[in-house]
Amino acid sequence: MLKLSALKQTRVYQEALEEGKLAAVPLLLKAGISVEEIAEQLQINLETVRKMAQQQT
């Protein structure tokens, strides 16, 4: 059986984690949190957050 640390290294886990972070971005933008703060706290690329913010306007 896979241990949790081994599971976290799988591509499927990493992709699901990234998708979850990206799904949170619109909600955080709506709450008025800056793109810089979102990128920093979610540990995702600032340009990705900026692009998502532009798509919402």
Phi and psi in radians as a Rosetta constraint file:
Dihedral C 1 N 2 CA 2 C 2 CIRCULARHARMONIC -1.234 0.35
Dihedral N 2 CA 2 C 2 N 3 CIRCULARHARMONIC 2.398 0.35
Dihedral C 2 N 3 CA 3 C 3 CIRCULARHARMONIC -1.430 0.35
Dihedral N 3 CA 3 C 3 N 4 CIRCULARHARMONIC 2.782 0.35
Dihedral C 3 N 4 CA 4 C 4 CIRCULARHARMONIC -1.001 0.35
Dihedral N 4 CA 4 C 4 N 5 CIRCULARHARMONIC -0.736 0.35
Dihedral C 4 N 5 CA 5 C 5 CIRCULARHARMONIC -1.114 0.35
Dihedral N 5 CA 5 C 5 N 6 CIRCULARHARMONIC -0.618 0.35
Dihedral C 5 N 6 CA 6 C 6 CIRCULARHARMONIC -1.234 0.35
Dihedral N 6 CA 6 C 6 N 7 CIRCULARHARMONIC -0.677 0.35
Dihedral C 6 N 7 CA 7 C 7 CIRCULARHARMONIC -1.086 0.35
Dihedral N 7 CA 7 C 7 N 8 CIRCULARHARMONIC -0.717 0.35
Dihedral C 7 N 8 CA 8 C 8 CIRCULARHARMONIC -1.113 0.35
Dihedral N 8 CA 8 C 8 N 9 CIRCULARHARMONIC -0.326 0.35
Dihedral C 8 N 9 CA 9 C 9 CIRCULARHARMONIC -1.532 0.35
Dihedral N 9 CA 9 C 9 N 10 CIRCULARHARMONIC -0.157 0.35
Dihedral C 9 N 10 CA 10 C 10 CIRCULARHARMONIC -1.304 0.35
Dihedral N 10 CA 10 C 10 N 11 CIRCULARHARMONIC 2.658 0.35
Dihedral C 10 N 11 CA 11 C 11 CIRCULARHARMONIC -1.101 0.35
Dihedral N 11 CA 11 C 11 N 12 CIRCULARHARMONIC -0.697 0.35
Dihedral C 11 N 12 CA 12 C 12 CIRCULARHARMONIC -1.070 0.35
Dihedral N 12 CA 12 C 12 N 13 CIRCULARHARMONIC -0.790 0.35
Dihedral C 12 N 13 CA 13 C 13 CIRCULARHARMONIC -1.094 0.35
Dihedral N 13 CA 13 C 13 N 14 CIRCULARHARMONIC -0.799 0.35
Dihedral C 13 N 14 CA 14 C 14 CIRCULARHARMONIC -1.085 0.35
Dihedral N 14 CA 14 C 14 N 15 CIRCULARHARMONIC -0.719 0.35
Dihedral C 14 N 15 CA 15 C 15 CIRCULARHARMONIC -1.171 0.35
Dihedral N 15 CA 15 C 15 N 16 CIRCULARHARMONIC -0.715 0.35
Dihedral C 15 N 16 CA 16 C 16 CIRCULARHARMONIC -1.126 0.35
Dihedral N 16 CA 16 C 16 N 17 CIRCULARHARMONIC -0.698 0.35
Dihedral C 16 N 17 CA 17 C 17 CIRCULARHARMONIC -1.099 0.35
Dihedral N 17 CA 17 C 17 N 18 CIRCULARHARMONIC -0.778 0.35
Dihedral C 17 N 18 CA 18 C 18 CIRCULARHARMONIC -1.128 0.35
Dihedral N 18 CA 18 C 18 N 19 CIRCULARHARMONIC -0.733 0.35
Dihedral C 18 N 19 CA 19 C 19 CIRCULARHARMONIC -1.087 0.35
Dihedral N 19 CA 19 C 19 N 20 CIRCULARHARMONIC -0.677 0.35
Dihedral C 19 N 20 CA 20 C 20 CIRCULARHARMONIC -1.124 0.35
Dihedral N 20 CA 20 C 20 N 21 CIRCULARHARMONIC -0.705 0.35
Dihedral C 20 N 21 CA 21 C 21 CIRCULARHARMONIC -1.130 0.35
Dihedral N 21 CA 21 C 21 N 22 CIRCULARHARMONIC -0.770 0.35
Dihedral C 21 N 22 CA 22 C 22 CIRCULARHARMONIC -1.157 0.35
Dihedral N 22 CA 22 C 22 N 23 CIRCULARHARMONIC -0.568 0.35
Dihedral C 22 N 23 CA 23 C 23 CIRCULARHARMONIC -1.178 0.35
Dihedral N 23 CA 23 C 23 N 24 CIRCULARHARMONIC -0.476 0.35
Dihedral C 23 N 24 CA 24 C 24 CIRCULARHARMONIC -1.363 0.35
Dihedral N 24 CA 24 C 24 N 25 CIRCULARHARMONIC -0.396 0.35
Dihedral C 24 N 25 CA 25 C 25 CIRCULARHARMONIC -0.996 0.35
Dihedral N 25 CA 25 C 25 N 26 CIRCULARHARMONIC -0.884 0.35
Dihedral C 25 N 26 CA 26 C 26 CIRCULARHARMONIC -1.037 0.35
Dihedral N 26 CA 26 C 26 N 27 CIRCULARHARMONIC -0.643 0.35
Dihedral C 26 N 27 CA 27 C 27 CIRCULARHARMONIC -1.154 0.35
Dihedral N 27 CA 27 C 27 N 28 CIRCULARHARMONIC -0.711 0.35
Dihedral C 27 N 28 CA 28 C 28 CIRCULARHARMONIC -1.220 0.35
Dihedral N 28 CA 28 C 28 N 29 CIRCULARHARMONIC -0.643 0.35
Dihedral C 28 N 29 CA 29 C 29 CIRCULARHARMONIC -1.105 0.35
Dihedral N 29 CA 29 C 29 N 30 CIRCULARHARMONIC -0.743 0.35
Dihedral C 29 N 30 CA 30 C 30 CIRCULARHARMONIC -1.088 0.35
Dihedral N 30 CA 30 C 30 N 31 CIRCULARHARMONIC -0.554 0.35
Dihedral C 30 N 31 CA 31 C 31 CIRCULARHARMONIC -1.347 0.35
Dihedral N 31 CA 31 C 31 N 32 CIRCULARHARMONIC -0.095 0.35
Dihedral C 31 N 32 CA 32 C 32 CIRCULARHARMONIC 1.579 0.35
Dihedral N 32 CA 32 C 32 N 33 CIRCULARHARMONIC 0.238 0.35
Dihedral C 32 N 33 CA 33 C 33 CIRCULARHARMONIC -1.413 0.35
Dihedral N 33 CA 33 C 33 N 34 CIRCULARHARMONIC 2.418 0.35
Dihedral C 33 N 34 CA 34 C 34 CIRCULARHARMONIC -1.193 0.35
Dihedral N 34 CA 34 C 34 N 35 CIRCULARHARMONIC 2.679 0.35
Dihedral C 34 N 35 CA 35 C 35 CIRCULARHARMONIC -1.071 0.35
Dihedral N 35 CA 35 C 35 N 36 CIRCULARHARMONIC -0.618 0.35
Dihedral C 35 N 36 CA 36 C 36 CIRCULARHARMONIC -1.137 0.35
Dihedral N 36 CA 36 C 36 N 37 CIRCULARHARMONIC -0.765 0.35
Dihedral C 36 N 37 CA 37 C 37 CIRCULARHARMONIC -1.164 0.35
Dihedral N 37 CA 37 C 37 N 38 CIRCULARHARMONIC -0.709 0.35
Dihedral C 37 N 38 CA 38 C 38 CIRCULARHARMONIC -1.058 0.35
Dihedral N 38 CA 38 C 38 N 39 CIRCULARHARMONIC -0.857 0.35
Dihedral C 38 N 39 CA 39 C 39 CIRCULARHARMONIC -1.051 0.35
Dihedral N 39 CA 39 C 39 N 40 CIRCULARHARMONIC -0.736 0.35
Dihedral C 39 N 40 CA 40 C 40 CIRCULARHARMONIC -1.166 0.35
Dihedral N 40 CA 40 C 40 N 41 CIRCULARHARMONIC -0.843 0.35
Dihedral C 40 N 41 CA 41 C 41 CIRCULARHARMONIC -1.223 0.35
Dihedral N 41 CA 41 C 41 N 42 CIRCULARHARMONIC -0.634 0.35
Dihedral C 41 N 42 CA 42 C 42 CIRCULARHARMONIC -1.537 0.35
Dihedral N 42 CA 42 C 42 N 43 CIRCULARHARMONIC -0.126 0.35
Dihedral C 42 N 43 CA 43 C 43 CIRCULARHARMONIC 0.992 0.35
Dihedral N 43 CA 43 C 43 N 44 CIRCULARHARMONIC 0.903 0.35
Dihedral C 43 N 44 CA 44 C 44 CIRCULARHARMONIC -2.213 0.35
Dihedral N 44 CA 44 C 44 N 45 CIRCULARHARMONIC 2.885 0.35
Dihedral C 44 N 45 CA 45 C 45 CIRCULARHARMONIC -1.092 0.35
Dihedral N 45 CA 45 C 45 N 46 CIRCULARHARMONIC 2.301 0.35
Dihedral C 45 N 46 CA 46 C 46 CIRCULARHARMONIC -1.061 0.35
Dihedral N 46 CA 46 C 46 N 47 CIRCULARHARMONIC -0.693 0.35
Dihedral C 46 N 47 CA 47 C 47 CIRCULARHARMONIC -1.122 0.35
Dihedral N 47 CA 47 C 47 N 48 CIRCULARHARMONIC -0.612 0.35
Dihedral C 47 N 48 CA 48 C 48 CIRCULARHARMONIC -1.098 0.35
Dihedral N 48 CA 48 C 48 N 49 CIRCULARHARMONIC -0.767 0.35
Dihedral C 48 N 49 CA 49 C 49 CIRCULARHARMONIC -1.147 0.35
Dihedral N 49 CA 49 C 49 N 50 CIRCULARHARMONIC -0.722 0.35
Dihedral C 49 N 50 CA 50 C 50 CIRCULARHARMONIC -1.075 0.35
Dihedral N 50 CA 50 C 50 N 51 CIRCULARHARMONIC -0.750 0.35
Dihedral C 50 N 51 CA 51 C 51 CIRCULARHARMONIC -1.083 0.35
Dihedral N 51 CA 51 C 51 N 52 CIRCULARHARMONIC -0.731 0.35
Dihedral C 51 N 52 CA 52 C 52 CIRCULARHARMONIC -1.154 0.35
Dihedral N 52 CA 52 C 52 N 53 CIRCULARHARMONIC -0.629 0.35
Dihedral C 52 N 53 CA 53 C 53 CIRCULARHARMONIC -1.151 0.35
Dihedral N 53 CA 53 C 53 N 54 CIRCULARHARMONIC -0.695 0.35
Dihedral C 53 N 54 CA 54 C 54 CIRCULARHARMONIC -1.165 0.35
Dihedral N 54 CA 54 C 54 N 55 CIRCULARHARMONIC -0.598 0.35
Dihedral C 54 N 55 CA 55 C 55 CIRCULARHARMONIC -1.182 0.35
Dihedral N 55 CA 55 C 55 N 56 CIRCULARHARMONIC -0.454 0.35
Dihedral C 55 N 56 CA 56 C 56 CIRCULARHARMONIC -1.456 0.35
Dihedral N 56 CA 56 C 56 N 57 CIRCULARHARMONIC -0.250 0.35
